[in-house]
Amino acid sequence: MYKSKIIFKPLTWTMTLLMTALTTGCWMDGSGGAGVSAAAVGPASAGPVGAACVGASCVNLGTAANYVILAEAGASTVPTSVVTGNVGLSPAARGFLTGWSLIGEPTDTAYTSTQVVGGGHLYAADMVGGTTSVDLTTAVGDMGTAYTNANGLAPAGGGLTTACPGNGALDGLTITPGVYTCTTTVSLGAGTNVTFSGAGVYVIRTTQGITQASGTQVILTGGALAQNVFWVPALTVSITGTAGTTTKMAGVILAKTNIAVGTNVTVKGRLLSQTAVTLDQAIVTTP
């Protein structure tokens, strides 16, 4: 009888904990900490987060990696775009989330939209629910730090500089892992593609902007991954698309100014801007 009581008590506690978890939606995560409630909504946990960059030249995005689109001044879409992941905006307020047909919820923690899929949400700095405002401030700070750090990375090969591929014209080039510095516009012209070949980290940084023509593609081969490709421009990014053509961009765009993504453009990566991100019937997917 004594032994049966010893066995029964742990079983009772186990069933109690199980029922608590089922009714509250709270579970233990892989790190041993408390999991997020199924009812909770917040930038730090909601929506898919891509695999981390790996390598000596990796650019640490910090909490900015919780967003597939993160901007400071505005995040707009011309319907219908399809975004997989979270969209964040700070310090600008919700009025600068335009074109999304936002769907609110009672706690004012996040919005949803038919254009944001895969469990993603939209967040703005003036939301009062949860920790949204604080999370966004941290993420924007991390984005700025990542941009600074990317521009401070040592060039590949141990030299003082690494030649800018094609002097900025990437038309038809195959690029291997490395940190490249350009002082001209980085461009991909009509009728051409650029290939990133090999496992490792790629950083293409420029004191100018980036332009990509309609119908062109950024191709990843030989183990190259979108989360390991970083585009770091000081000026505007313009990715052109037109009806009837598909333009493909891959990688994390870590921009000092605005990013414009056109019709039928597919981006596998992140759009992180210290000003604004604009989409025009585009597809953006977390890497």
N, C-alpha and C positions, 0 to 999 in steps of 0.2 A: 504493500500500500504506500509506503513512504517513497519508494522508487518511482511509482506511477505519478505521484504529485510532482516530483522533481522534473519529470519529462513533460507533464501537462502544462506547467507554468510557462516555460519558454515557448511552447506552441501557442498558448493563449496570447502572449505578448507579440509573437510573430503575426498572428491573425489580426490583432489590433492595429499594428503598424501597417499591414497590408491594406486594411479597410480605410485607414486614415489617408494613405497615399491615393487610393482610388477616389475618395470623396473630395480631396483637396487638390488633386492634380500635381502633387509635389513628389518628386523622385530624387534619388541621389545620382549625380552625374559621375563621369568617369574619373574625376579628380578626387572624389570622396566628399565633395561639397554638396549642399542642397541644390537640387535641380530647379528649374524655372517652372512656376505654376503654368498649367495649360491656359489659364485665363490671363496671364501676364502679357503685356505688350511693351517692348522697349527695344531701342536700337542695339543694345549690347547683346540681345539674344534672339531677336526676331529676324526671320529671313535667312537664306543660305549664306554662308561665308566660305569663300574659296580656300583652297589649300595654300599654306604659307609658302612664300618664296624661300628657296634654299640656295646658299652659296655665299662666298666671301664678299661679293659685291652686292648682296641683296639690299634692297631699300626697305627698311622697316616702316610700314604704314601705320603701326599702332592701331588705335581703335577706328581709324579711317577705313580699315579693312572690313568694318561691319556694314559698309555701304557700297553699292555698285555705282551709285551716283551721289556725289557730295559736292555742294557748291555753297558759296558765301552770299551771292547777290540774287540768284534766281535759278530755278530749274523748271523748264517749260517743255511742253510737247505739243505737236500738231497731231491729233489723233488720225490713225490709231497706231501708237507705238506699243511695243511689248518689252517690258523691263522685268528681268528676273533678279530679285534682290531688293534691298532697301534704298530709298532715296532720302537724302538728308539735306537740309537747308539751314544755314546759320552764318551770320547773325540776322539775315533777312527773315521776315515774318511769313506766315502762311499765304498771304496775298500774292507772294511771288512764286508760289507753286501753281503754275497756270496750265490750262489745257487738260488736266488730269480727270476732271469730273469727280472731285474728291468725295469720299464717303466717310463721314465722321463717326465717332463712337462716344459714349457718354462721359468717359473720363478725360477726354481731350488729351490723350496720350499719343495717338497716331491716326493717320488716315489710311484708307484702302482705296484702290482704284481698279477698274477692270483692265487697265493698262499695266498694272504692276502685279506680277504673278509669282508663283513659287513660294508663297508665304511672306513675300516682302510687304513693307509698309512705307508710307511717306511721313516724314517728320519735319517740323519747322520750329524755329527758336522760340516762338511765342506760345507754344503749347504748354499748358500748366499741369498736365497729368504726369504722374510717375517722375522719372528722372530725365525725360526727353531733352529739356533745355540744357541741362548740365552735360549730358552725354554728347550732344551736338557740339558744345563749346570745346570739349576735350578732343573730339574727333577732328574738328577744324584746326585746332592747335597741332595735333599730330600730323595732319596733312601738310601744314606749313613746315614743320620740322623735317618731314620726309623729303620735301622739295629742296630744302637747304642741304640736307645730308646727301641727297643724290648729286647735287652740284659740287659736293666736296669729296666725292669718291676718287680714289687714285685711278689713273688710266690703266688700261691693260698693258701688259708687257713690261712694266716697271719703268717706263719712260715718263717724261714730263707731260707729253701729250700722246694721244692716239688719233691717227688720221680720221677725219670725218668721212664715212663711207661715201664714195662718189662725190665728194665735196658737197654732200647734202642731197644729191639726186640719187635716189635709191632704185631707180628704174632697172629691173632685171638683175639686181645684185643678189648674191648669197652672202649672208653675214654670219660670222661665228661669234660665240660669247665674248663679251668684253665691255668696257666702258668707253664710249666714243663721245668726243666733244666737237660740236659744230658751231660755226659762227655765221652760217648762212641758213636760209630756209630749208628745212628737211622736206623733201617732196617725193611723191610717187606719181609719175605722169601717166596720162591716158594710154591704155593698151599695154601696161606693164604690171609686173608683180615684184615683190621683194620676198626673199626667203631667209628665215632665221633657222640655221641648221646646227644642231648639237645641244646636248644637255648643258645647262649653265645659265648664268645671268647675263642679260643684255641691258645696257643703259645707253639710250640715244638722247643726249642732251644738247640743247642749242640755245643760243642767245636770241634767236629769231623764232619763227613759228613753224607749224607743220601743215602741209596741204596734201590731200590725197584725192586723186581724180576718180570720177565715177567709173565703176566697173573694174577697178583694180583690187588686188588682194595682198594681204600680209599672210604669208604661208609659214607654218611651223613644221619642221621635220627633224628627224634624228634625235628626238628626245627634248626638243625645245618646247617649253610650256608657256602659256599666256601669262600666268602669274609671275613668271621670271623675266618678262619683257617690260621695260620701263621707258616710256617716252616722256622727256622732261623739257618742254619748251617754255621760253620766257614770254612768247607772244601767242597770238591766236592760233587755235587748231581748227582747221576746216576740212571735214571729210564729206565729199560731195557724193550724192546719190541721185539717181533718176529712175522714173518708172520704167520697168522692163529690164533693168540691170541690177546686179547685186554687187555691192562694194563690201569688202571684208577687212576689218581692222582687228588686230589681236594685241593684247597687252594692257598694261596700266598706264593711262595718260595722266600724268601728274603735272598739271598746267598752272602757270602763274596767272594767266588770264583766261578768256572764255574758250569753250569747246562747242563747236557747232557740228551736228551730225545729221546728214540729209536723208532723203527718201530712199528706202530699201537698203540702207546701210546696216550691216550686221557687225556688232562689236562684241567680241569675247574678251572681256577684261573689265576695267573700271574707268569711270570718267570722274576725275577729281580736280575741281577747278577752284581757284581762289577768287574767281568772279562768278560767271554763270555757265550753265550747261543748257543747250537748246537741242531738242530732238524734233525731227520732222518725219513721222511715220518710220521710225527706226527700231531696230531690235538690239537690246543690250543684255548680255548674259554674264553673270558672275563667273570668273575663271575657276 
